[in-house]
Amino acid sequence: MSQLYTYGGLCELVAAGQLFNYVFEVNRNYQLYERFGIEGYPVLRMRFTQNFSRGHFDVYLPNESEILIPQRDSI
């Protein structure tokens, strides 16, 4: 799944949710379809298109203007 032109399905997302420190949310038809991973970790959102046998995942990227960057206290 991490290489170009390498495809995976829902079972790979279930495994990724157990292996990596992320929660994967899959949206289909504008609704939350499934959620994999351990609560409390950062969320990665994806859209699933087409039907289940020939579907495709698109990754939703956050709007950069809405990302909060923590400020460090000066010493």
PQR file of N, CA, C, O and H, with PARSE charges and radii, in Angstrom:
ATOM      1  N   MET A   1       0.808  -1.189   0.000 -0.4000 1.5000
ATOM      2  CA  MET A   1       0.000   0.000   0.000 -0.0000 2.0000
ATOM      3  C   MET A   1       0.856   1.260   0.000  0.5500 1.7000
ATOM      4  O   MET A   1       0.353   2.325  -0.359 -0.5500 1.4000
ATOM      5  N   SER A   2       2.103   1.185   0.380 -0.4000 1.5000
ATOM      6  CA  SER A   2       2.925   2.382   0.484 -0.0000 2.0000
ATOM      7  C   SER A   2       3.714   2.674  -0.786  0.5500 1.7000
ATOM      8  O   SER A   2       4.474   3.641  -0.825 -0.5500 1.4000
ATOM      9  H   SER A   2       2.511   0.320   0.671  0.4000 1.0000
ATOM     10  N   GLN A   3       3.548   1.864  -1.820 -0.4000 1.5000
ATOM     11  CA  GLN A   3       4.270   2.070  -3.060 -0.0000 2.0000
ATOM     12  C   GLN A   3       3.294   2.473  -4.152  0.5500 1.7000
ATOM     13  O   GLN A   3       2.110   2.141  -4.096 -0.5500 1.4000
ATOM     14  H   GLN A   3       2.930   1.078  -1.789  0.4000 1.0000
ATOM     15  N   LEU A   4       3.809   3.200  -5.159 -0.4000 1.5000
ATOM     16  CA  LEU A   4       2.970   3.577  -6.285 -0.0000 2.0000
ATOM     17  C   LEU A   4       2.445   2.333  -6.991  0.5500 1.7000
ATOM     18  O   LEU A   4       3.152   1.335  -7.133 -0.5500 1.4000
ATOM     19  H   LEU A   4       4.771   3.469  -5.205  0.4000 1.0000
ATOM     20  N   TYR A   5       1.220   2.412  -7.420 -0.4000 1.5000
ATOM     21  CA  TYR A   5       0.570   1.340  -8.174 -0.0000 2.0000
ATOM     22  C   TYR A   5       0.456   0.041  -7.392  0.5500 1.7000
ATOM     23  O   TYR A   5       0.352  -1.033  -7.985 -0.5500 1.4000
ATOM     24  H   TYR A   5       0.646   3.222  -7.305  0.4000 1.0000
ATOM     25  N   THR A   6       0.475   0.128  -6.080 -0.4000 1.5000
ATOM     26  CA  THR A   6       0.229  -1.019  -5.218 -0.0000 2.0000
ATOM     27  C   THR A   6      -1.147  -0.834  -4.613  0.5500 1.7000
ATOM     28  O   THR A   6      -1.428   0.203  -4.011 -0.5500 1.4000
ATOM     29  H   THR A   6       0.559   1.000  -5.599  0.4000 1.0000
ATOM     30  N   TYR A   7      -1.997  -1.816  -4.766 -0.4000 1.5000
ATOM     31  CA  TYR A   7      -3.388  -1.660  -4.366 -0.0000 2.0000
ATOM     32  C   TYR A   7      -3.700  -2.521  -3.155  0.5500 1.7000
ATOM     33  O   TYR A   7      -3.124  -3.593  -2.971 -0.5500 1.4000
ATOM     34  H   TYR A   7      -1.768  -2.658  -5.255  0.4000 1.0000
ATOM     35  N   GLY A   8      -4.608  -2.044  -2.346 -0.4000 1.5000
ATOM     36  CA  GLY A   8      -5.050  -2.775  -1.175 -0.0000 2.0000
ATOM     37  C   GLY A   8      -6.534  -2.558  -0.978  0.5500 1.7000
ATOM     38  O   GLY A   8      -7.134  -1.690  -1.612 -0.5500 1.4000
ATOM     39  H   GLY A   8      -5.076  -1.173  -2.496  0.4000 1.0000
ATOM     40  N   GLY A   9      -7.115  -3.332  -0.116 -0.4000 1.5000
ATOM     41  CA  GLY A   9      -8.535  -3.227   0.161 -0.0000 2.0000
ATOM     42  C   GLY A   9      -8.786  -2.964   1.626  0.5500 1.7000
ATOM     43  O   GLY A   9      -7.892  -2.545   2.362 -0.5500 1.4000
ATOM     44  H   GLY A   9      -6.628  -4.037   0.399  0.4000 1.0000
ATOM     45  N   LEU A  10     -10.020  -3.216   2.042 -0.4000 1.5000
ATOM     46  CA  LEU A  10     -10.399  -2.972   3.426 -0.0000 2.0000
ATOM     47  C   LEU A  10      -9.613  -3.840   4.399  0.5500 1.7000
ATOM     48  O   LEU A  10      -9.299  -3.393   5.502 -0.5500 1.4000
ATOM     49  H   LEU A  10     -10.745  -3.557   1.445  0.4000 1.0000
ATOM     50  N   CYS A  11      -9.289  -5.071   4.014 -0.4000 1.5000
ATOM     51  CA  CYS A  11      -8.545  -5.934   4.944 -0.0000 2.0000
ATOM     52  C   CYS A  11      -7.151  -5.372   5.215  0.5500 1.7000
ATOM     53  O   CYS A  11      -6.632  -5.528   6.320 -0.5500 1.4000
ATOM     54  H   CYS A  11      -9.544  -5.434   3.118  0.4000 1.0000
ATOM     55  N   GLU A  12      -6.538  -4.720   4.226 -0.4000 1.5000
ATOM     56  CA  GLU A  12      -5.234  -4.095   4.452 -0.0000 2.0000
ATOM     57  C   GLU A  12      -5.355  -2.897   5.389  0.5500 1.7000
ATOM     58  O   GLU A  12      -4.440  -2.622   6.165 -0.5500 1.4000
ATOM     59  H   GLU A  12      -6.961  -4.593   3.328  0.4000 1.0000
ATOM     60  N   LEU A  13      -6.483  -2.182   5.322 -0.4000 1.5000
ATOM     61  CA  LEU A  13      -6.686  -1.055   6.239 -0.0000 2.0000
ATOM     62  C   LEU A  13      -6.910  -1.533   7.665  0.5500 1.7000
ATOM     63  O   LEU A  13      -6.477  -0.880   8.614 -0.5500 1.4000
ATOM     64  H   LEU A  13      -7.226  -2.406   4.692  0.4000 1.0000
ATOM     65  N   VAL A  14      -7.582  -2.667   7.823 -0.4000 1.5000
ATOM     66  CA  VAL A  14      -7.755  -3.239   9.163 -0.0000 2.0000
ATOM     67  C   VAL A  14      -6.380  -3.553   9.749  0.5500 1.7000
ATOM     68  O   VAL A  14      -6.104  -3.228  10.904 -0.5500 1.4000
ATOM     69  H   VAL A  14      -7.934  -3.197   7.051  0.4000 1.0000
ATOM     70  N   ALA A  15      -5.525  -4.181   8.958 -0.4000 1.5000
ATOM     71  CA  ALA A  15      -4.172  -4.510   9.424 -0.0000 2.0000
ATOM     72  C   ALA A  15      -3.372  -3.243   9.706  0.5500 1.7000
ATOM     73  O   ALA A  15      -2.674  -3.166  10.717 -0.5500 1.4000
ATOM     74  H   ALA A  15      -5.749  -4.445   8.020  0.4000 1.0000
ATOM     75  N   ALA A  16      -3.464  -2.254   8.828 -0.4000 1.5000
ATOM     76  CA  ALA A  16      -2.735  -1.000   9.036 -0.0000 2.0000
ATOM     77  C   ALA A  16      -3.193  -0.304  10.308  0.5500 1.7000
ATOM     78  O   ALA A  16      -2.386   0.307  11.009 -0.5500 1.4000
ATOM     79  H   ALA A  16      -4.031  -2.317   8.007  0.4000 1.0000
ATOM     80  N   GLY A  17      -4.484  -0.392  10.609 -0.4000 1.5000
ATOM     81  CA  GLY A  17      -5.000   0.203  11.835 -0.0000 2.0000
ATOM     82  C   GLY A  17      -4.449  -0.449  13.086  0.5500 1.7000
ATOM     83  O   GLY A  17      -4.384   0.187  14.138 -0.5500 1.4000
ATOM     84  H   GLY A  17      -5.139  -0.888  10.040  0.4000 1.0000
ATOM     85  N   GLN A  18      -4.053  -1.699  12.989 -0.4000 1.5000
ATOM     86  CA  GLN A  18      -3.459  -2.397  14.128 -0.0000 2.0000
ATOM     87  C   GLN A  18      -1.943  -2.202  14.201  0.5500 1.7000
ATOM     88  O   GLN A  18      -1.361  -2.266  15.284 -0.5500 1.4000
ATOM     89  H   GLN A  18      -4.106  -2.216  12.135  0.4000 1.0000
ATOM     90  N   LEU A  19      -1.308  -1.967  13.062 -0.4000 1.5000
ATOM     91  CA  LEU A  19       0.150  -1.862  13.014 -0.0000 2.0000
ATOM     92  C   LEU A  19       0.682  -0.447  13.219  0.5500 1.7000
ATOM     93  O   LEU A  19       1.749  -0.261  13.803 -0.5500 1.4000
ATOM     94  H   LEU A  19      -1.781  -1.916  12.182  0.4000 1.0000
ATOM     95  N   PHE A  20      -0.058   0.546  12.741 -0.4000 1.5000
ATOM     96  CA  PHE A  20       0.440   1.919  12.753 -0.0000 2.0000
ATOM     97  C   PHE A  20      -0.351   2.766  13.734  0.5500 1.7000
ATOM     98  O   PHE A  20      -1.484   2.435  14.083 -0.5500 1.4000
ATOM     99  H   PHE A  20      -0.925   0.395  12.266  0.4000 1.0000
ATOM    100  N   ASN A  21       0.244   3.845  14.169 -0.4000 1.5000
ATOM    101  CA  ASN A  21      -0.378   4.717  15.160 -0.0000 2.0000
ATOM    102  C   ASN A  21      -1.314   5.727  14.503  0.5500 1.7000
ATOM    103  O   ASN A  21      -1.142   6.937  14.650 -0.5500 1.4000
ATOM    104  H   ASN A  21       1.164   4.114  13.885  0.4000 1.0000
ATOM    105  N   TYR A  22      -2.306   5.213  13.777 -0.4000 1.5000
ATOM    106  CA  TYR A  22      -3.311   6.049  13.134 -0.0000 2.0000
ATOM    107  C   TYR A  22      -4.669   5.371  13.232  0.5500 1.7000
ATOM    108  O   TYR A  22      -4.772   4.158  13.417 -0.5500 1.4000
ATOM    109  H   TYR A  22      -2.445   4.230  13.657  0.4000 1.0000
ATOM    110  N   VAL A  23      -5.697   6.182  13.103 -0.4000 1.5000
ATOM    111  CA  VAL A  23      -7.055   5.678  12.924 -0.0000 2.0000
ATOM    112  C   VAL A  23      -7.415   5.979  11.474  0.5500 1.7000
ATOM    113  O   VAL A  23      -7.261   7.115  11.023 -0.5500 1.4000
ATOM    114  H   VAL A  23      -5.613   7.167  12.953  0.4000 1.0000
ATOM    115  N   PHE A  24      -7.886   4.986  10.745 -0.4000 1.5000
ATOM    116  CA  PHE A  24      -8.264   5.154   9.346 -0.0000 2.0000
ATOM    117  C   PHE A  24      -9.785   5.225   9.256  0.5500 1.7000
ATOM    118  O   PHE A  24     -10.481   4.298   9.670 -0.5500 1.4000
ATOM    119  H   PHE A  24      -8.010   4.064  11.111  0.4000 1.0000
ATOM    120  N   GLU A  25     -10.298   6.327   8.716 -0.4000 1.5000
ATOM    121  CA  GLU A  25     -11.732   6.469   8.486 -0.0000 2.0000
ATOM    122  C   GLU A  25     -11.993   6.381   6.994  0.5500 1.7000
ATOM    123  O   GLU A  25     -11.360   7.082   6.206 -0.5500 1.4000
ATOM    124  H   GLU A  25      -9.733   7.081   8.379  0.4000 1.0000
ATOM    125  N   VAL A  26     -12.928   5.517   6.605 -0.4000 1.5000
ATOM    126  CA  VAL A  26     -13.281   5.331   5.203 -0.0000 2.0000
ATOM    127  C   VAL A  26     -14.685   5.879   4.995  0.5500 1.7000
ATOM    128  O   VAL A  26     -15.636   5.448   5.647 -0.5500 1.4000
ATOM    129  H   VAL A  26     -13.442   4.947   7.245  0.4000 1.0000
ATOM    130  N   ASN A  27     -14.803   6.839   4.074 -0.4000 1.5000
ATOM    131  CA  ASN A  27     -16.095   7.415   3.725 -0.0000 2.0000
ATOM    132  C   ASN A  27     -16.539   6.873   2.380  0.5500 1.7000
ATOM    133  O   ASN A  27     -15.737   6.742   1.456 -0.5500 1.4000
ATOM    134  H   ASN A  27     -14.030   7.189   3.545  0.4000 1.0000
ATOM    135  N   ARG A  28     -17.810   6.562   2.278 -0.4000 1.5000
ATOM    136  CA  ARG A  28     -18.399   6.077   1.029 -0.0000 2.0000
ATOM    137  C   ARG A  28     -19.764   6.724   0.884  0.5500 1.7000
ATOM    138  O   ARG A  28     -20.565   6.696   1.819 -0.5500 1.4000
ATOM    139  H   ARG A  28     -18.462   6.669   3.029  0.4000 1.0000
ATOM    140  N   ASN A  29     -20.040   7.306  -0.269 -0.4000 1.5000
ATOM    141  CA  ASN A  29     -21.305   8.005  -0.521 -0.0000 2.0000
ATOM    142  C   ASN A  29     -21.555   9.090   0.524  0.5500 1.7000
ATOM    143  O   ASN A  29     -22.676   9.251   1.007 -0.5500 1.4000
ATOM    144  H   ASN A  29     -19.389   7.329  -1.029  0.4000 1.0000
ATOM    145  N   TYR A  30     -20.511   9.827   0.864 -0.4000 1.5000
ATOM    146  CA  TYR A  30     -20.572  10.973   1.788 -0.0000 2.0000
ATOM    147  C   TYR A  30     -20.942  10.588   3.214  0.5500 1.7000
ATOM    148  O   TYR A  30     -21.391  11.438   3.982 -0.5500 1.4000
ATOM    149  H   TYR A  30     -19.600   9.697   0.471  0.4000 1.0000
ATOM    150  N   GLN A  31     -20.764   9.337   3.577 -0.4000 1.5000
ATOM    151  CA  GLN A  31     -21.039   8.887   4.940 -0.0000 2.0000
ATOM    152  C   GLN A  31     -19.865   8.047   5.439  0.5500 1.7000
ATOM    153  O   GLN A  31     -19.169   7.393   4.663 -0.5500 1.4000
ATOM    154  H   GLN A  31     -20.399   8.646   2.952  0.4000 1.0000
ATOM    155  N   LEU A  32     -19.665   8.085   6.764 -0.4000 1.5000
ATOM    156  CA  LEU A  32     -18.618   7.254   7.352 -0.0000 2.0000
ATOM    157  C   LEU A  32     -19.009   5.793   7.170  0.5500 1.7000
ATOM    158  O   LEU A  32     -20.037   5.347   7.681 -0.5500 1.4000
ATOM    159  H   LEU A  32     -20.231   8.616   7.394  0.4000 1.0000
ATOM    160  N   TYR A  33     -18.188   5.058   6.444 -0.4000 1.5000
ATOM    161  CA  TYR A  33     -18.480   3.655   6.150 -0.0000 2.0000
ATOM    162  C   TYR A  33     -17.835   2.733   7.182  0.5500 1.7000
ATOM    163  O   TYR A  33     -18.473   1.803   7.675 -0.5500 1.4000
ATOM    164  H   TYR A  33     -17.353   5.420   6.029  0.4000 1.0000
ATOM    165  N   GLU A  34     -16.570   2.994   7.504 -0.4000 1.5000
ATOM    166  CA  GLU A  34     -15.847   2.129   8.440 -0.0000 2.0000
ATOM    167  C   GLU A  34     -14.731   2.922   9.097  0.5500 1.7000
ATOM    168  O   GLU A  34     -14.261   3.927   8.564 -0.5500 1.4000
ATOM    169  H   GLU A  34     -16.052   3.749   7.103  0.4000 1.0000
ATOM    170  N   ARG A  35     -14.320   2.450  10.262 -0.4000 1.5000
ATOM    171  CA  ARG A  35     -13.246   3.089  11.035 -0.0000 2.0000
ATOM    172  C   ARG A  35     -12.354   1.984  11.592  0.5500 1.7000
ATOM    173  O   ARG A  35     -12.842   1.049  12.226 -0.5500 1.4000
ATOM    174  H   ARG A  35     -14.703   1.633  10.694  0.4000 1.0000
ATOM    175  N   PHE A  36     -11.037   2.092  11.354 -0.4000 1.5000
ATOM    176  CA  PHE A  36     -10.080   1.084  11.798 -0.0000 2.0000
ATOM    177  C   PHE A  36      -8.991   1.751  12.619  0.5500 1.7000
ATOM    178  O   PHE A  36      -8.611   2.886  12.334 -0.5500 1.4000
ATOM    179  H   PHE A  36     -10.640   2.852  10.839  0.4000 1.0000
ATOM    180  N   GLY A  37      -8.491   1.072  13.623 -0.4000 1.5000
ATOM    181  CA  GLY A  37      -7.375   1.579  14.407 -0.0000 2.0000
ATOM    182  C   GLY A  37      -7.737   1.726  15.869  0.5500 1.7000
ATOM    183  O   GLY A  37      -8.824   1.346  16.304 -0.5500 1.4000
ATOM    184  H   GLY A  37      -8.800   0.150  13.855  0.4000 1.0000
ATOM    185  N   ILE A  38      -6.808   2.283  16.613 -0.4000 1.5000
ATOM    186  CA  ILE A  38      -6.953   2.430  18.056 -0.0000 2.0000
ATOM    187  C   ILE A  38      -7.296   3.879  18.365  0.5500 1.7000
ATOM    188  O   ILE A  38      -6.590   4.798  17.951 -0.5500 1.4000
ATOM    189  H   ILE A  38      -5.925   2.592  16.259  0.4000 1.0000
ATOM    190  N   GLU A  39      -8.393   4.074  19.102 -0.4000 1.5000
ATOM    191  CA  GLU A  39      -8.841   5.418  19.452 -0.0000 2.0000
ATOM    192  C   GLU A  39      -7.741   6.186  20.163  0.5500 1.7000
ATOM    193  O   GLU A  39      -6.962   5.615  20.927 -0.5500 1.4000
ATOM    194  H   GLU A  39      -8.967   3.327  19.439  0.4000 1.0000
ATOM    195  N   GLY A  40      -7.684   7.474  19.907 -0.4000 1.5000
ATOM    196  CA  GLY A  40      -6.686   8.329  20.524 -0.0000 2.0000
ATOM    197  C   GLY A  40      -5.534   8.679  19.595  0.5500 1.7000
ATOM    198  O   GLY A  40      -4.796   9.630  19.852 -0.5500 1.4000
ATOM    199  H   GLY A  40      -8.317   7.938  19.286  0.4000 1.0000
ATOM    200  N   TYR A  41      -5.376   7.919  18.520 -0.4000 1.5000
ATOM    201  CA  TYR A  41      -4.330   8.215  17.549 -0.0000 2.0000
ATOM    202  C   TYR A  41      -4.856   9.202  16.509  0.5500 1.7000
ATOM    203  O   TYR A  41      -6.069   9.361  16.372 -0.5500 1.4000
ATOM    204  H   TYR A  41      -5.975   7.146  18.312  0.4000 1.0000
ATOM    205  N   PRO A  42      -3.957   9.873  15.772 -0.5600 1.5000
ATOM    206  CA  PRO A  42      -4.400  10.796  14.721  0.2800 2.0000
ATOM    207  C   PRO A  42      -5.233  10.066  13.669  0.5500 1.7000
ATOM    208  O   PRO A  42      -5.043   8.875  13.421 -0.5500 1.4000
ATOM    209  N   VAL A  43      -6.156  10.801  13.059 -0.4000 1.5000
ATOM    210  CA  VAL A  43      -7.091  10.224  12.091 -0.0000 2.0000
ATOM    211  C   VAL A  43      -6.627  10.537  10.671  0.5500 1.7000
ATOM    212  O   VAL A  43      -6.280  11.676  10.360 -0.5500 1.4000
ATOM    213  H   VAL A  43      -6.311  11.768  13.261  0.4000 1.0000
ATOM    214  N   LEU A  44      -6.625   9.519   9.815 -0.4000 1.5000
ATOM    215  CA  LEU A  44      -6.415   9.673   8.380 -0.0000 2.0000
ATOM    216  C   LEU A  44      -7.732   9.327   7.698  0.5500 1.7000
ATOM    217  O   LEU A  44      -8.299   8.260   7.934 -0.5500 1.4000
ATOM    218  H   LEU A  44      -6.908   8.593  10.068  0.4000 1.0000
ATOM    219  N   ARG A  45      -8.215  10.231   6.852 -0.4000 1.5000
ATOM    220  CA  ARG A  45      -9.517  10.031   6.212 -0.0000 2.0000
ATOM    221  C   ARG A  45      -9.345   9.695   4.738  0.5500 1.7000
ATOM    222  O   ARG A  45      -8.496  10.257   4.046 -0.5500 1.4000
ATOM    223  H   ARG A  45      -7.754  11.097   6.660  0.4000 1.0000
ATOM    224  N   MET A  46     -10.181   8.755   4.273 -0.4000 1.5000
ATOM    225  CA  MET A  46     -10.148   8.322   2.882 -0.0000 2.0000
ATOM    226  C   MET A  46     -11.557   8.238   2.334  0.5500 1.7000
ATOM    227  O   MET A  46     -12.522   8.057   3.077 -0.5500 1.4000
ATOM    228  H   MET A  46     -10.870   8.298   4.835  0.4000 1.0000
ATOM    229  N   ARG A  47     -11.659   8.375   1.020 -0.4000 1.5000
ATOM    230  CA  ARG A  47     -12.934   8.206   0.334 -0.0000 2.0000
ATOM    231  C   ARG A  47     -12.843   6.942  -0.512  0.5500 1.7000
ATOM    232  O   ARG A  47     -11.863   6.726  -1.225 -0.5500 1.4000
ATOM    233  H   ARG A  47     -10.875   8.522   0.417  0.4000 1.0000
ATOM    234  N   PHE A  48     -13.878   6.109  -0.423 -0.4000 1.5000
ATOM    235  CA  PHE A  48     -13.945   4.892  -1.227 -0.0000 2.0000
ATOM    236  C   PHE A  48     -14.933   5.135  -2.352  0.5500 1.7000
ATOM    237  O   PHE A  48     -16.082   5.498  -2.099 -0.5500 1.4000
ATOM    238  H   PHE A  48     -14.675   6.284   0.156  0.4000 1.0000
ATOM    239  N   THR A  49     -14.502   4.941  -3.593 -0.4000 1.5000
ATOM    240  CA  THR A  49     -15.361   5.175  -4.747 -0.0000 2.0000
ATOM    241  C   THR A  49     -15.624   3.867  -5.481  0.5500 1.7000
ATOM    242  O   THR A  49     -14.909   2.881  -5.299 -0.5500 1.4000
ATOM    243  H   THR A  49     -13.569   4.646  -3.798  0.4000 1.0000
ATOM    244  N   GLN A  50     -16.633   3.876  -6.290 -0.4000 1.5000
ATOM    245  CA  GLN A  50     -17.073   2.756  -7.119 -0.0000 2.0000
ATOM    246  C   GLN A  50     -17.638   1.634  -6.261  0.5500 1.7000
ATOM    247  O   GLN A  50     -18.018   1.859  -5.112 -0.5500 1.4000
ATOM    248  H   GLN A  50     -17.213   4.676  -6.437  0.4000 1.0000
ATOM    249  N   ASN A  51     -17.696   0.429  -6.813 -0.4000 1.5000
ATOM    250  CA  ASN A  51     -18.279  -0.688  -6.063 -0.0000 2.0000
ATOM    251  C   ASN A  51     -17.190  -1.437  -5.294  0.5500 1.7000
ATOM    252  O   ASN A  51     -16.000  -1.160  -5.447 -0.5500 1.4000
ATOM    253  H   ASN A  51     -17.388   0.246  -7.747  0.4000 1.0000
ATOM    254  N   PHE A  52     -17.618  -2.386  -4.470 -0.4000 1.5000
ATOM    255  CA  PHE A  52     -16.672  -3.049  -3.569 -0.0000 2.0000
ATOM    256  C   PHE A  52     -15.672  -3.945  -4.288  0.5500 1.7000
ATOM    257  O   PHE A  52     -14.562  -4.130  -3.789 -0.5500 1.4000
ATOM    258  H   PHE A  52     -18.584  -2.612  -4.346  0.4000 1.0000
ATOM    259  N   SER A  53     -16.019  -4.500  -5.426 -0.4000 1.5000
ATOM    260  CA  SER A  53     -15.087  -5.393  -6.113 -0.0000 2.0000
ATOM    261  C   SER A  53     -14.075  -4.638  -6.971  0.5500 1.7000
ATOM    262  O   SER A  53     -13.029  -5.187  -7.317 -0.5500 1.4000
ATOM    263  H   SER A  53     -16.921  -4.350  -5.831  0.4000 1.0000
ATOM    264  N   ARG A  54     -14.373  -3.388  -7.318 -0.4000 1.5000
ATOM    265  CA  ARG A  54     -13.460  -2.623  -8.169 -0.0000 2.0000
ATOM    266  C   ARG A  54     -13.286  -1.205  -7.646  0.5500 1.7000
ATOM    267  O   ARG A  54     -13.159  -0.261  -8.425 -0.5500 1.4000
ATOM    268  H   ARG A  54     -15.223  -2.942  -7.037  0.4000 1.0000
ATOM    269  N   GLY A  55     -13.282  -1.059  -6.355 -0.4000 1.5000
ATOM    270  CA  GLY A  55     -13.232   0.266  -5.752 -0.0000 2.0000
ATOM    271  C   GLY A  55     -11.843   0.880  -5.726  0.5500 1.7000
ATOM    272  O   GLY A  55     -10.852   0.269  -6.126 -0.5500 1.4000
ATOM    273  H   GLY A  55     -13.385  -1.826  -5.722  0.4000 1.0000
ATOM    274  N   HIS A  56     -11.813   2.102  -5.243 -0.4000 1.5000
ATOM    275  CA  HIS A  56     -10.574   2.868  -5.190 -0.0000 2.0000
ATOM    276  C   HIS A  56     -10.614   3.773  -3.964  0.5500 1.7000
ATOM    277  O   HIS A  56     -11.666   4.319  -3.631 -0.5500 1.4000
ATOM    278  H   HIS A  56     -12.618   2.599  -4.918  0.4000 1.0000
ATOM    279  N   PHE A  57      -9.481   3.936  -3.293 -0.4000 1.5000
ATOM    280  CA  PHE A  57      -9.371   4.823  -2.139 -0.0000 2.0000
ATOM    281  C   PHE A  57      -8.685   6.122  -2.553  0.5500 1.7000
ATOM    282  O   PHE A  57      -7.646   6.100  -3.211 -0.5500 1.4000
ATOM    283  H   PHE A  57      -8.626   3.492  -3.564  0.4000 1.0000
ATOM    284  N   ASP A  58      -9.268   7.246  -2.167 -0.4000 1.5000
ATOM    285  CA  ASP A  58      -8.645   8.561  -2.308 -0.0000 2.0000
ATOM    286  C   ASP A  58      -8.396   9.090  -0.909  0.5500 1.7000
ATOM    287  O   ASP A  58      -9.264   8.986  -0.043 -0.5500 1.4000
ATOM    288  H   ASP A  58     -10.112   7.264  -1.632  0.4000 1.0000
ATOM    289  N   VAL A  59      -7.231   9.652  -0.679 -0.4000 1.5000
ATOM    290  CA  VAL A  59      -6.890  10.180   0.644 -0.0000 2.0000
ATOM    291  C   VAL A  59      -7.331  11.631   0.726  0.5500 1.7000
ATOM    292  O   VAL A  59      -7.063  12.423  -0.178 -0.5500 1.4000
ATOM    293  H   VAL A  59      -6.525   9.737  -1.382  0.4000 1.0000
ATOM    294  N   TYR A  60      -8.007  11.976   1.813 -0.4000 1.5000
ATOM    295  CA  TYR A  60      -8.353  13.369   2.088 -0.0000 2.0000
ATOM    296  C   TYR A  60      -7.184  14.013   2.811  0.5500 1.7000
ATOM    297  O   TYR A  60      -6.708  13.488   3.817 -0.5500 1.4000
ATOM    298  H   TYR A  60      -8.224  11.333   2.548  0.4000 1.0000
ATOM    299  N   LEU A  61      -6.723  15.135   2.311 -0.4000 1.5000
ATOM    300  CA  LEU A  61      -5.638  15.869   2.955 -0.0000 2.0000
ATOM    301  C   LEU A  61      -6.223  17.032   3.743  0.5500 1.7000
ATOM    302  O   LEU A  61      -7.187  17.653   3.297 -0.5500 1.4000
ATOM    303  H   LEU A  61      -7.109  15.562   1.493  0.4000 1.0000
ATOM    304  N   PRO A  62      -5.653  17.339   4.914 -0.5600 1.5000
ATOM    305  CA  PRO A  62      -6.179  18.454   5.706  0.2800 2.0000
ATOM    306  C   PRO A  62      -5.887  19.791   5.037  0.5500 1.7000
ATOM    307  O   PRO A  62      -4.906  19.937   4.307 -0.5500 1.4000
ATOM    308  N   ASN A  63      -6.753  20.760   5.298 -0.4000 1.5000
ATOM    309  CA  ASN A  63      -6.543  22.110   4.822 -0.0000 2.0000
ATOM    310  C   ASN A  63      -5.395  22.713   5.626  0.5500 1.7000
ATOM    311  O   ASN A  63      -5.487  22.813   6.849 -0.5500 1.4000
ATOM    312  H   ASN A  63      -7.549  20.641   5.891  0.4000 1.0000
ATOM    313  N   GLU A  64      -4.323  23.114   4.962 -0.4000 1.5000
ATOM    314  CA  GLU A  64      -3.132  23.585   5.667 -0.0000 2.0000
ATOM    315  C   GLU A  64      -3.411  24.789   6.553  0.5500 1.7000
ATOM    316  O   GLU A  64      -2.725  24.978   7.557 -0.5500 1.4000
ATOM    317  H   GLU A  64      -4.249  23.034   3.968  0.4000 1.0000
ATOM    318  N   SER A  65      -4.397  25.608   6.209 -0.4000 1.5000
ATOM    319  CA  SER A  65      -4.691  26.785   7.025 -0.0000 2.0000
ATOM    320  C   SER A  65      -5.353  26.401   8.346  0.5500 1.7000
ATOM    321  O   SER A  65      -5.422  27.223   9.260 -0.5500 1.4000
ATOM    322  H   SER A  65      -4.954  25.455   5.392  0.4000 1.0000
ATOM    323  N   GLU A  66      -5.839  25.170   8.461 -0.4000 1.5000
ATOM    324  CA  GLU A  66      -6.505  24.724   9.677 -0.0000 2.0000
ATOM    325  C   GLU A  66      -5.608  23.873  10.573  0.5500 1.7000
ATOM    326  O   GLU A  66      -6.042  23.428  11.636 -0.5500 1.4000
ATOM    327  H   GLU A  66      -5.783  24.502   7.718  0.4000 1.0000
ATOM    328  N   ILE A  67      -4.372  23.646  10.158 -0.4000 1.5000
ATOM    329  CA  ILE A  67      -3.452  22.838  10.953 -0.0000 2.0000
ATOM    330  C   ILE A  67      -2.854  23.710  12.051  0.5500 1.7000
ATOM    331  O   ILE A  67      -2.303  24.777  11.779 -0.5500 1.4000
ATOM    332  H   ILE A  67      -4.020  24.008   9.295  0.4000 1.0000
ATOM    333  N   LEU A  68      -2.965  23.253  13.275 -0.4000 1.5000
ATOM    334  CA  LEU A  68      -2.402  23.983  14.404 -0.0000 2.0000
ATOM    335  C   LEU A  68      -0.998  23.471  14.687  0.5500 1.7000
ATOM    336  O   LEU A  68      -0.784  22.270  14.848 -0.5500 1.4000
ATOM    337  H   LEU A  68      -3.412  22.386  13.496  0.4000 1.0000
ATOM    338  N   ILE A  69      -0.053  24.386  14.746 -0.4000 1.5000
ATOM    339  CA  ILE A  69       1.329  24.027  15.046 -0.0000 2.0000
ATOM    340  C   ILE A  69       1.615  24.457  16.478  0.5500 1.7000
ATOM    341  O   ILE A  69       1.515  25.643  16.793 -0.5500 1.4000
ATOM    342  H   ILE A  69      -0.227  25.362  14.615  0.4000 1.0000
ATOM    343  N   PRO A  70       1.968  23.520  17.349 -0.5600 1.5000
ATOM    344  CA  PRO A  70       2.225  23.897  18.744  0.2800 2.0000
ATOM    345  C   PRO A  70       3.417  24.840  18.852  0.5500 1.7000
ATOM    346  O   PRO A  70       4.427  24.669  18.170 -0.5500 1.4000
ATOM    347  N   GLN A  71       3.280  25.828  19.710 -0.4000 1.5000
ATOM    348  CA  GLN A  71       4.351  26.791  19.953 -0.0000 2.0000
ATOM    349  C   GLN A  71       5.183  26.324  21.138  0.5500 1.7000
ATOM    350  O   GLN A  71       4.632  25.892  22.150 -0.5500 1.4000
ATOM    351  H   GLN A  71       2.459  25.967  20.264  0.4000 1.0000
ATOM    352  N   ARG A  72       6.487  26.405  21.023 -0.4000 1.5000
ATOM    353  CA  ARG A  72       7.372  26.039  22.131 -0.0000 2.0000
ATOM    354  C   ARG A  72       7.615  27.264  23.002  0.5500 1.7000
ATOM    355  O   ARG A  72       7.738  28.387  22.511 -0.5500 1.4000
ATOM    356  H   ARG A  72       6.934  26.756  20.201  0.4000 1.0000
ATOM    357  N   ASP A  73       7.678  27.025  24.273 -0.4000 1.5000
ATOM    358  CA  ASP A  73       7.998  28.106  25.203 -0.0000 2.0000
ATOM    359  C   ASP A  73       9.474  28.449  25.083  0.5500 1.7000
ATOM    360  O   ASP A  73      10.322  27.563  24.981 -0.5500 1.4000
ATOM    361  H   ASP A  73       7.578  26.114  24.672  0.4000 1.0000
ATOM    362  N   SER A  74       9.772  29.739  25.096 -0.4000 1.5000
ATOM    363  CA  SER A  74      11.181  30.136  25.040 -0.0000 2.0000
ATOM    364  C   SER A  74      11.825  29.937  26.407  0.5500 1.7000
ATOM    365  O   SER A  74      11.174  30.087  27.440 -0.5500 1.4000
ATOM    366  H   SER A  74       9.083  30.459  25.178  0.4000 1.0000
ATOM    367  N   ILE A  75      13.091  29.604  26.399 -0.4000 1.5000
ATOM    368  CA  ILE A  75      13.807  29.319  27.653 -0.0000 2.0000
ATOM    369  C   ILE A  75      14.426  30.585  28.191  0.5500 1.7000
ATOM    370  O   ILE A  75      15.072  30.559  29.238 -0.5500 1.4000
ATOM    371  H   ILE A  75      13.620  29.482  25.560  0.4000 1.0000
TER
END
